[in-house]
Amino acid sequence: MADIPITLTCADYARVMPLAVGHVKPANIALTVILGSRGSWPARAEMLRRAVQDPAVQGGEWSMAQYLYRIDNGDRRYVGIPVFPLRNFTARDLYIRRGGSIRSAADLAGKRIGMYSYTASGSIWYRHFLRFMGLDPSAIEWWIGDIDTPWSAPMDQSLPPGVKAPARGRSLSDMLIAGELEAIYSPPRPAAYHPRTGPIVRLFPDFRLVEQEYFLKTGAFPPQHLIVLRREAWEANRWIARSLTEAFSAANECFTAAQKGFPYATPWLEAELEDTAAVMGEDFHPYGLERNRAQIDTFAGEAFQLGLTSRQITPEEYFADYLQGG
């Protein structure tokens, strides 16, 4: 049997490189991976868009939240596989104004916080982190817009009552610096951020300790993206879901082994790897359903609590097609 040609999109994460360059090959699949470039956020967004909108590909990296909403609405055009190329802790993404009134997480109760999206995967995990810190997300005054680029169009198609948007031409960073917001949540560092001299600083400068505590108490290293396949490609050969999951897992293991064997990318990477493993275990970025079941359940539960889904989606429903495929 000839190998099945499959093309997927993905950001250029180091963890997927062994698969993208062909050092790891999925069984019975001739795989092409179209990558973003140089860690670019716009390039990453383009890869996510193409995964579900480009008819020339069979899938790729996509938002866990957008997939969750499709499942909630009975939309099964895409089949998710338990591969999570992007994870990120969230304490590092919480920024405040230098010299402002916010000194601790408790100071944010009832205050004005800006976010890039109300419904994105990251913004769901942000609010889960706030609950962990003892804050009620429903008591926050949320503002949704661009972090640095002056906003000209809604990033979410509709915002719930009480959720606000900046005036046309204003960015959330501008509003934070002007004292119109008390904090912003941003995955990329805001342009005005600098730990010593910038007008924008992190609420948690030593975010590592906060995130380690979050992991130890919740078990979550927040997965934000997964790999999806177009249903027609999966229906034609359902075994490709398992084959690709195994190949991504093999690539992940290959990357991890290379990091441990040659930890010289930065001067103290070896110390960082040892410290991370001491807190999170050796396999701290796992793929597969069972290793991620609790985190998927937490994510879906937070989305339901926020009113973003009509019901609690179980991990079994989230990956129903994958499980059905055998």
RAGI-V444591 format. One record per residue. PSI is psi in whole degrees, -180 to 180 (NA if undefined). OMEGA is omega in whole degrees, -180 to 180 (999 if undefined). Layout:
PSI & OMEGA
PSI & OMEGA
This chain:
131 & 178
148 & 177
142 & 179
125 & 178
126 & 179
132 & 176
128 & 179
152 & 174
153 & 178
151 & 170
164 & -174
57 & 177
141 & 179
-30 & -177
-25 & -179
-6 & -175
-41 & 179
-32 & 177
-41 & -176
-36 & -178
0 & 174
6 & 176
-29 & 173
134 & -178
132 & 176
143 & -179
127 & 173
23 & 178
131 & 171
96 & -170
134 & 169
129 & 178
118 & 175
120 & -173
151 & 165
-178 & -175
135 & 169
32 & 179
22 & -176
132 & 176
-44 & 175
-38 & 179
-39 & 177
-45 & 179
-37 & 179
-37 & 178
-40 & 178
-41 & 180
-46 & -176
-30 & -178
-34 & -177
-5 & -178
-17 & -177
113 & -178
-11 & -179
-9 & 180
163 & -179
7 & 178
-158 & 180
-161 & -178
135 & -179
167 & -179
131 & 174
-35 & -180
-47 & -179
-37 & 176
-40 & 178
-44 & -179
-37 & 177
-45 & 179
-44 & -180
-35 & -178
5 & 179
17 & -180
109 & -177
35 & 180
-18 & -178
148 & -179
116 & 180
143 & 173
149 & -172
62 & 175
126 & -172
86 & -174
-22 & -179
123 & 170
153 & 178
133 & 169
166 & -167
-15 & -179
-34 & -178
-21 & -173
3 & -177
113 & -174
147 & 179
175 & 178
132 & 177
131 & 179
6 & -180
-171 & -173
-11 & -175
121 & 179
-23 & -178
170 & 179
-36 & -179
-29 & -180
-14 & -178
-5 & -179
122 & 178
7 & -175
-177 & -178
120 & 180
134 & 177
145 & 175
157 & -179
-22 & -179
147 & 177
-23 & -170
-4 & -176
160 & 179
-48 & -179
-39 & -177
-25 & 173
-46 & 178
-33 & 177
-45 & -177
-30 & 172
-40 & 178
-40 & 179
-40 & 176
-42 & 178
-35 & -180
3 & 176
15 & -180
149 & 178
111 & -179
-28 & -178
-17 & 179
-5 & 178
144 & 171
107 & -173
138 & 174
129 & -175
123 & 179
-172 & 178
146 & -179
-49 & -177
-42 & -179
129 & 176
131 & -171
138 & -179
-13 & -179
150 & -179
136 & 175
-28 & 171
142 & -177
-36 & 178
146 & 179
141 & -180
160 & 175
136 & 180
-16 & 177
131 & -169
164 & 178
148 & 178
160 & 172
153 & 179
132 & 180
-3 & 179
143 & 174
160 & 179
-35 & 177
-43 & 177
-44 & -179
-38 & 178
-47 & -179
-35 & -179
-5 & -180
12 & 179
-13 & 172
154 & 177
-21 & -178
162 & 170
148 & 173
124 & -177
126 & 176
-54 & 173
149 & 178
131 & 176
149 & -177
-32 & -177
4 & 179
136 & 166
131 & -174
-23 & -177
-34 & -172
-12 & -174
156 & 176
-15 & 178
132 & -180
168 & 177
144 & 172
-36 & 180
86 & 179
-39 & 176
65 & -173
-22 & -178
-46 & -178
-39 & 179
-43 & -178
-33 & 175
-42 & 177
-42 & 178
-46 & -180
-46 & -177
-31 & -177
-26 & -178
-21 & -177
9 & -173
123 & 161
92 & -158
112 & 171
136 & -176
-28 & 178
154 & 174
177 & 175
132 & 178
154 & 176
143 & 173
139 & -174
-39 & -177
-35 & 178
-39 & 179
-42 & -180
-36 & -179
-33 & -178
85 & -172
-23 & -179
-16 & -177
-27 & 180
-46 & 179
-42 & -179
-44 & 180
-40 & 178
-45 & 179
-39 & -179
-43 & 176
-39 & 178
-41 & 178
-40 & 178
-38 & 178
-44 & 179
-38 & 178
-45 & 178
-45 & -179
-43 & 179
-39 & 180
-40 & 177
-45 & -178
-39 & -177
-34 & -179
71 & -174
56 & -173
14 & -179
-37 & 173
158 & -172
-37 & -175
29 & 178
-37 & -179
-43 & 178
-39 & 179
-44 & 180
-41 & 180
-42 & -179
-42 & 179
-46 & 180
-34 & 179
-33 & -178
-44 & -169
-9 & -175
166 & -176
-41 & -178
79 & -174
-1 & 179
62 & -172
153 & 170
175 & -180
153 & -176
-49 & -172
-41 & -179
-16 & -176
5 & -175
-49 & -176
-37 & -179
-36 & 176
-41 & 179
-41 & 177
-46 & -179
-49 & -179
-36 & 178
-40 & 178
-42 & 179
-40 & 178
-43 & -180
-31 & 179
-7 & -179
17 & -178
-18 & 174
160 & -177
-14 & -178
170 & 176
118 & 177
127 & 180
159 & 175
-35 & 179
-38 & 177
-37 & -179
-40 & -179
35 & -176
-44 & -178
-43 & 179
-45 & 180
-37 & 180
-32 & -177
-17 & 176
NA & 999
